[in-house]
Amino acid sequence: VIHKIRPHYMMPYVKIKAQIEALLSQGKKNIQLIGTEISSYYSDGYHLTELCKKILEDFPEIDNIVMGAIDPASSEIEKLIELMKKEVRIYNTLYLCTQSCSDAVLKAMNRRHDVNRLREINKLADGKVNLVFQLIIGFPGETDELFQETVNLIKELKPVDYDTIPFSPRKGT
């Protein structure tokens, strides 16, 4: 229900540009692009991958762009991985909102991806782009067996890291 309780806002490029200029004026050369739906970014004719290219073009002094919270179902992932493989100023790690590595749990969470999508992303990354899985542990209905599916897929795909967050019930979730 996150999309229902948080406003859907895409920052226009002019505001992003102003924030980057302010950071650069402070001597910062690493930029983070984060948001709850960053992989769905679209503003001023730019999807996320095009936004990254535009930032790099407009700001050659930037050392690094880091992106967080990428939805594994996003159609931008293929383009992001290709950009990360080519452009050294894009941090070569995808922080994936994996949530679980069990199809049954992902379905209960109403996620748009499944375990096969995680395998596809891993294959596309080809060891050249690092993957970090962000996981919710203890989702209602997650049995020991379903949790073991997550453990097994982590062992199979070997992400460079994983973040685990205990499920915290909230009204409407």
C-alpha positions in Angstrom: 0.0 0.0 0.0 3.0 2.3 -0.1 1.9 3.9 -3.3 -1.5 4.7 -1.7 -0.1 6.4 1.3 2.8 8.3 -0.2 2.3 10.9 -2.9 3.5 10.0 -6.4 5.9 12.8 -7.2 8.5 13.0 -9.9 11.0 15.8 -9.4 11.5 17.8 -12.6 15.0 17.9 -14.0 15.4 21.6 -13.3 15.0 20.9 -9.5 17.4 17.9 -9.7 19.9 20.0 -11.6 19.7 22.8 -8.9 20.2 20.3 -6.1 23.2 18.8 -7.9 24.7 22.3 -8.4 24.3 23.0 -4.7 26.0 19.7 -3.8 28.9 20.3 -6.2 29.3 23.8 -4.7 29.9 22.1 -1.4 32.6 20.0 -2.9 30.5 16.8 -3.1 31.0 14.7 -6.2 29.0 11.7 -5.4 25.2 11.9 -6.1 22.5 9.6 -4.8 19.2 9.2 -6.6 16.7 7.6 -4.2 13.0 7.3 -3.9 10.2 4.8 -3.3 9.5 4.4 -7.0 12.8 5.6 -8.5 12.7 2.9 -11.2 9.4 4.4 -12.4 10.9 7.8 -12.7 9.6 9.8 -15.7 9.8 13.6 -16.0 10.6 16.1 -18.7 11.0 13.2 -21.2 13.5 11.3 -19.1 13.1 7.8 -17.7 15.6 6.9 -15.0 18.4 5.7 -17.4 18.1 8.8 -19.6 18.1 11.0 -16.4 21.4 9.4 -15.4 22.9 10.0 -18.9 21.7 13.7 -18.8 23.2 14.3 -15.3 26.5 12.8 -16.5 26.4 14.9 -19.6 25.6 18.1 -17.7 28.0 17.5 -14.9 31.3 16.0 -16.0 32.7 16.8 -12.6 30.5 14.1 -10.9 32.5 11.1 -9.8 29.7 8.8 -9.0 25.9 8.3 -9.2 24.4 5.8 -6.8 20.8 4.7 -7.2 18.6 3.0 -4.5 15.4 1.1 -4.2 15.0 -0.4 -7.7 11.9 -2.5 -8.3 12.9 -5.8 -9.9 9.9 -5.7 -12.1 11.0 -2.4 -13.7 11.6 -2.4 -17.4 14.5 0.1 -16.7 16.7 -2.6 -15.2 18.0 -3.9 -18.5 18.9 -0.4 -19.6 20.4 0.5 -16.2 22.6 -2.7 -16.2 23.9 -1.8 -19.7 24.7 1.7 -18.6 26.4 0.5 -15.4 28.6 -1.8 -17.5 29.7 1.0 -19.8 29.8 4.1 -17.6 32.3 4.1 -14.8 30.7 7.1 -13.1 27.5 5.0 -12.4 28.1 3.0 -9.2 27.8 -0.6 -10.5 25.5 -1.9 -7.8 21.7 -2.3 -8.0 19.9 -2.2 -4.8 16.8 -4.3 -5.6 13.6 -4.2 -3.6 13.5 -7.9 -3.7 11.3 -8.3 -0.6 11.5 -12.1 -0.7 12.9 -14.9 -2.8 9.8 -17.0 -2.5 7.1 -16.8 -5.2 4.4 -17.6 -2.7 5.5 -14.7 -0.4 6.0 -12.3 -3.4 2.5 -13.1 -4.5 1.1 -12.5 -1.0 2.9 -9.1 -1.0 1.3 -8.3 -4.4 4.8 -7.8 -5.9 5.1 -7.5 -9.7 8.2 -9.8 -10.0 8.9 -13.4 -9.3 11.9 -15.5 -8.6 12.6 -16.1 -12.3 12.9 -12.3 -12.8 15.6 -12.3 -10.1 17.4 -15.0 -12.0 17.1 -13.0 -15.2 18.5 -9.9 -13.5 21.4 -11.9 -12.1 22.2 -13.3 -15.5 22.1 -9.8 -17.1 24.4 -8.5 -14.4 26.8 -11.2 -15.4 29.1 -10.5 -12.4 29.8 -7.0 -13.8 27.0 -5.3 -11.9 26.7 -6.1 -8.2 23.3 -6.9 -6.8 22.0 -6.1 -3.3 18.8 -7.7 -2.2 16.6 -5.8 0.2 14.4 -8.3 2.0 11.4 -8.2 4.4 11.6 -11.0 6.9 8.6 -12.4 8.8 5.9 -11.4 6.4 2.5 -12.8 7.5 2.1 -16.4 6.2 5.9 -16.8 5.6 6.6 -20.3 6.9 10.1 -21.7 7.7 9.9 -23.5 4.4 9.1 -20.3 2.4 11.9 -18.5 4.3 14.2 -21.3 3.3 13.4 -20.6 -0.4 14.8 -17.1 0.1 17.9 -18.5 1.8 18.4 -21.0 -1.1 18.0 -18.4 -3.8 20.5 -16.1 -2.0 23.0 -19.1 -2.0 22.3 -19.7 -5.7 22.5 -16.1 -7.0 25.1 -14.9 -4.5 24.2 -11.2 -4.3 27.1 -9.1 -2.9 25.0 -8.2 0.0 21.4 -8.2 1.4 19.5 -6.0 3.8 16.9 -7.6 6.0 14.1 -5.7 7.5 11.7 -7.3 9.9 8.0 -7.0 8.8 6.3 -4.3 10.8 2.5 -4.4 10.6 0.8 -1.1 10.0 -2.9 -0.2 9.6 -3.9 -1.2 6.1 -0.9 -3.5 5.5 
